[in-house]
Amino acid sequence: MIREAAVAGQFYPGGPEELKETIKNLTSREKAKIDAVGVVSPHAGYIYSGPVAGAVFSRLKFTDTFILIGPNHRGAGKPFSITTTGRWKTPLGEVQINAALAGAILKASKYLEEDNLAHRYEHSLEVQVPFLQYFKADVMIVPIVLSQAPPPVYKEIGLAIAKAIKEMGEEAVIVASSDMTHYEPHEKAKAKDKRAIEAILNLDADELVQRIAKYDISMCGYAPVISLITAAKELGAEKAELVKYQTSGDTSGDYSSVVGYAGIIISR
């Protein structure tokens, strides 16, 4: 099965040459590379969040496989959805799903279910893929989409990911796709996001959950981040670095109502 690009020409350019040039301008091949366990990367249109995503991917030592975890914005499909076979298509070509690793993750989790519907029109994973293709044409992915649930569900999925990586002996980077605060004044968004980012940098999933509730932080991908932190710690991660933060106001010039974007690298 080929999963066709759903947001090409909307969130990012629809033509291959224009897309390559856009990503080239958002990234750098000269940055010092980090052997990352996982990253947090935003998923808005490239004009807004592309500089943050580009800064993150520019810093990575690339592996063969990236496990992409995103929130389910549309509510379609199974609540905890993984696709274990097939290919994803973007204007830069097709990427293969790592069927062996995806199958091992599915087997290790009691919550994940095989499902294509949740992924068909979901943008949170798709917008990450061209960045991966730009740096490594033959990259493979494992796509996972999460809906609303109690935090222990997300932790179980994180542990399943870590277990599968260990059992398969795979080198894989986990990408948690998330934007930060939505549609609040710039300074207020920055203040809220700082609290959430602090918890992520401390690799403290429980503190992140508490701060999201306490400070009413509208971070859409907190579920993927909880799974990422859980998996990363199980895989030996001990530190995290904020690579870049900005808001949509830094692009539009309208600071009255912004969305925040954070790029974070987690490593051993």
Sequence and secondary structure as in RCSB ss.txt:
>XXXX:A:sequence
MIREAAVAGQFYPGGPEELKETIKNLTSREKAKIDAVGVVSPHAGYIYSGPVAGAVFSRLKFTDTFILIGPNHRG
AGKPFSITTTGRWKTPLGEVQINAALAGAILKASKYLEEDNLAHRYEHSLEVQVPFLQYFKADVMIVPIVLSQAP
PPVYKEIGLAIAKAIKEMGEEAVIVASSDMTHYEPHEKAKAKDKRAIEAILNLDADELVQRIAKYDISMCGYAPV
ISLITAAKELGAEKAELVKYQTSGDTSGDYSSVVGYAGIIISR
>XXXX:A:secstr
 EE  SSBTTTB SSHHHHHHHHHHH  SSS  B EEEEEE  S HHHHHHHHHHHHHTB   SEEEEEEE SS 
 S SEEE  SSEEEETTEEEEE HHHHHHHHHH SS EE SHHHHS HHHHTTHHHHHHH TT EEEEEEE S  
HHHHHHHHHHHHHHHHHHT  EEEEEE   SEEE HHHHHHHHHHHHHHHHTT HHHHHHHHHHTT   TTHHHH
HHHHHHHHHTT  EEEEEEEEETHHHHS  SSEEEEEEEEEE 
